[in-house]
């Protein structure tokens, strides 16, 4: 007996809707149904540009499961467009992610327990696991040689479950690489690394939007 599919998380509600070729009544057209979970997979992979590992984590499924979902979704969309069928978005095993039901992992590039101003040269990443509004666990991920996003550290952070990174300065290139791994960045932090993570957790720290002026769009800073 096959196991029933687990619920997939949606980042936001997706409205039920139907798309069809112009000028033909819907009742006369064969219909393809795209589930909400399949629509979410398309959003994450093709609209947001996330790597499959990050997209799978966002939906609460394995990478293999996400791959199957997005492959089927793409086939359905192609079938509807190329064969003149109606595409209905509706149904699927899913639930809306309110953000309250799961913990968060916040990484902070640091040196000696303080926020390192330059992401590309940090000594290590302090990772703070949170539950609700509290930090419940702290760990360390040593930086790779070079430290910046070209070193592959973004993938290492993602594999460790990091969802957010609180930093001092960082160029737009690094922000984009981290985003592709499902890691959101908040720049403008300083001082004690744990205090900066707590400030972000409480909503007191938002992304300044200011990159590393000395390095422009370089990926490694």
C-alpha positions as CSV (number, residue, x, y, z in Angstrom):
1,X,0.0,0.0,0.0
2,X,1.5,3.3,-1.0
3,X,2.1,6.0,1.6
4,X,-0.2,9.1,1.2
5,X,1.7,12.3,0.1
6,X,2.7,14.6,2.9
7,X,1.4,18.2,2.9
8,X,3.6,20.6,1.0
9,X,4.2,24.1,2.4
10,X,3.2,27.2,0.4
11,X,4.9,30.5,1.0
12,X,1.6,32.4,0.4
13,X,-2.0,31.5,-0.7
14,X,-2.4,30.8,-4.4
15,X,-5.8,31.7,-5.8
16,X,-7.8,29.1,-7.8
17,X,-8.0,30.3,-11.4
18,X,-8.2,29.0,-15.0
19,X,-6.3,30.0,-18.1
20,X,-7.6,29.1,-21.6
21,X,-7.2,29.9,-25.3
22,X,-9.0,33.1,-26.2
23,X,-12.3,32.9,-28.0
24,X,-13.2,29.3,-27.1
25,X,-15.7,28.5,-24.3
26,X,-14.1,26.6,-21.4
27,X,-16.7,23.9,-21.7
28,X,-15.4,22.9,-25.1
29,X,-11.7,22.6,-24.1
30,X,-9.9,19.7,-22.5
31,X,-8.6,20.8,-19.1
32,X,-5.3,20.2,-17.3
33,X,-5.3,20.7,-13.5
34,X,-2.2,22.1,-11.9
35,X,-2.2,21.6,-8.1
36,X,-1.3,24.4,-5.7
37,X,1.9,22.5,-4.7
38,X,2.9,22.2,-8.4
39,X,2.3,26.0,-8.9
40,X,4.4,26.7,-5.8
41,X,7.2,24.5,-7.2
42,X,7.1,26.5,-10.4
43,X,7.2,29.8,-8.5
44,X,10.2,28.8,-6.4
45,X,12.2,27.2,-9.3
46,X,11.3,29.3,-12.3
47,X,10.2,32.6,-10.9
48,X,12.4,32.9,-7.8
49,X,15.3,31.0,-9.3
50,X,16.0,28.9,-6.3
51,X,18.2,25.8,-6.5
52,X,16.2,22.6,-6.0
53,X,17.7,21.9,-2.6
54,X,16.6,25.4,-1.3
55,X,13.1,25.1,-3.0
56,X,12.6,21.7,-1.5
57,X,13.4,23.0,2.0
58,X,10.9,25.8,1.5
59,X,8.2,23.3,0.6
60,X,9.1,20.9,3.4
61,X,9.8,18.0,1.0
62,X,12.9,16.1,-0.1
63,X,14.9,17.3,-3.1
64,X,13.9,14.2,-5.0
65,X,10.2,14.9,-4.3
66,X,10.6,18.5,-5.3
67,X,12.2,17.4,-8.6
68,X,9.3,15.2,-9.4
69,X,6.8,17.9,-8.5
70,X,8.4,20.6,-10.7
71,X,9.0,18.2,-13.6
72,X,5.3,17.2,-13.6
73,X,4.2,20.9,-13.3
74,X,6.3,21.9,-16.3
75,X,4.9,19.1,-18.4
76,X,1.3,20.2,-17.5
77,X,2.0,23.8,-18.4
78,X,3.6,22.8,-21.7
79,X,0.7,20.5,-22.5
80,X,-1.8,23.2,-21.9
81,X,0.0,25.9,-23.9
82,X,1.2,23.8,-26.8
83,X,-2.0,21.7,-27.2
84,X,-4.5,24.5,-26.7
85,X,-5.9,23.1,-23.4
86,X,-7.3,25.0,-20.4
87,X,-5.0,25.2,-17.4
88,X,-6.8,25.2,-14.0
89,X,-4.8,25.9,-10.8
90,X,-6.6,24.1,-7.9
91,X,-6.2,21.4,-5.3
92,X,-3.2,19.5,-4.0
93,X,-1.9,18.4,-0.7
94,X,-0.6,21.7,0.8
95,X,-0.9,24.2,3.6
96,X,0.1,27.8,4.0
97,X,3.3,28.4,5.9
98,X,2.7,31.1,8.6
99,X,6.3,31.0,9.7
100,X,5.2,30.3,13.3
101,X,5.4,26.5,13.1
102,X,9.0,26.0,12.3
103,X,12.3,27.1,13.7
104,X,14.8,29.4,11.9
105,X,18.5,29.3,11.6
106,X,20.3,32.6,11.4
107,X,23.9,32.8,10.3
108,X,26.2,35.7,11.2
109,X,29.7,36.1,9.6
110,X,31.8,36.8,12.6
111,X,35.2,37.2,14.2
112,X,35.7,36.8,17.9
113,X,32.0,36.7,18.5
114,X,31.3,40.0,16.8
115,X,29.8,40.8,13.4
116,X,32.5,40.8,10.8
117,X,31.9,43.9,8.5
118,X,33.0,42.0,5.4
119,X,31.3,38.8,4.5
120,X,34.0,37.9,2.1
121,X,36.8,37.8,4.7
122,X,35.0,36.4,7.8
123,X,36.7,33.9,10.1
124,X,33.6,31.8,10.8
125,X,29.8,31.8,10.8
126,X,27.9,31.7,14.0
127,X,24.6,29.9,13.5
128,X,21.7,30.6,15.9
129,X,18.7,28.2,15.9
130,X,15.6,29.9,17.0
131,X,12.1,28.8,18.2
132,X,9.6,31.5,18.4
133,X,11.3,34.7,19.6
134,X,14.2,32.9,21.4
135,X,17.6,31.6,20.4
136,X,17.8,28.0,21.6
137,X,21.0,26.7,20.1
138,X,24.3,28.1,18.8
139,X,26.8,26.4,16.5
140,X,29.8,27.3,14.4
141,X,30.5,26.8,10.7
142,X,34.2,27.6,9.8
143,X,34.6,29.7,6.8
144,X,36.1,28.2,3.7
145,X,39.2,29.7,2.1
146,X,38.1,32.9,0.5
147,X,34.9,32.9,2.5
148,X,32.9,34.7,-0.1
149,X,30.2,33.2,-2.2
150,X,32.6,31.9,-4.9
151,X,34.0,29.6,-2.2
152,X,30.7,27.6,-2.1
153,X,29.9,28.6,1.4
154,X,26.4,29.5,0.4
155,X,25.7,25.9,-0.4
156,X,27.3,24.8,2.9
157,X,25.1,27.2,4.9
158,X,22.0,26.0,3.0
159,X,22.8,22.3,3.7
160,X,23.1,23.2,7.4
161,X,19.6,24.6,7.3
162,X,20.4,28.3,7.4
163,X,17.4,30.4,6.2
164,X,18.7,33.9,7.0
165,X,22.0,35.7,7.1
166,X,22.6,38.8,9.2
167,X,25.7,40.7,8.0
168,X,27.5,44.0,8.1
169,X,28.5,44.8,4.5
170,X,27.9,42.6,1.4
171,X,27.8,43.2,-2.3
172,X,24.7,42.5,-4.5
173,X,26.4,39.5,-6.2
174,X,26.7,37.7,-2.8
175,X,23.2,38.6,-1.9
176,X,21.9,37.0,-5.2
177,X,24.0,33.8,-4.7
178,X,22.7,33.4,-1.2
179,X,19.1,34.1,-2.3
180,X,19.4,31.3,-5.0
181,X,20.1,28.9,-2.1
182,X,17.0,30.1,-0.2
183,X,18.9,32.4,2.3
184,X,17.6,35.9,2.8
185,X,20.1,38.6,3.8
186,X,19.8,41.5,6.2
187,X,22.7,43.9,6.0
188,X,23.7,46.7,8.3
189,X,24.4,44.7,11.5
190,X,27.3,45.5,13.8
191,X,28.5,44.6,17.3
192,X,27.9,41.4,19.2
193,X,26.9,38.6,16.7
194,X,24.3,37.0,19.0
195,X,22.7,40.4,19.8
196,X,22.5,41.1,16.1
197,X,20.7,37.8,15.4
198,X,18.3,38.5,18.3
199,X,17.6,42.0,16.9
200,X,16.8,40.5,13.6
201,X,14.6,37.9,15.2
202,X,12.6,40.6,17.0
203,X,12.2,42.6,13.8
204,X,14.5,45.4,15.0
205,X,17.0,44.8,12.2
206,X,16.0,45.1,8.6
207,X,18.2,44.9,5.5
208,X,19.8,48.3,5.0
209,X,20.0,47.6,1.2
210,X,23.5,49.1,1.3
211,X,26.2,47.0,-0.4
212,X,29.9,47.0,0.1
213,X,30.9,50.3,-1.4
214,X,34.5,49.4,-1.9
215,X,33.7,46.4,-4.0
216,X,30.5,47.3,-5.8
217,X,28.9,44.2,-7.3
218,X,31.7,41.7,-6.6
219,X,30.4,38.3,-5.5
220,X,33.0,37.7,-2.8
221,X,32.2,40.7,-0.6
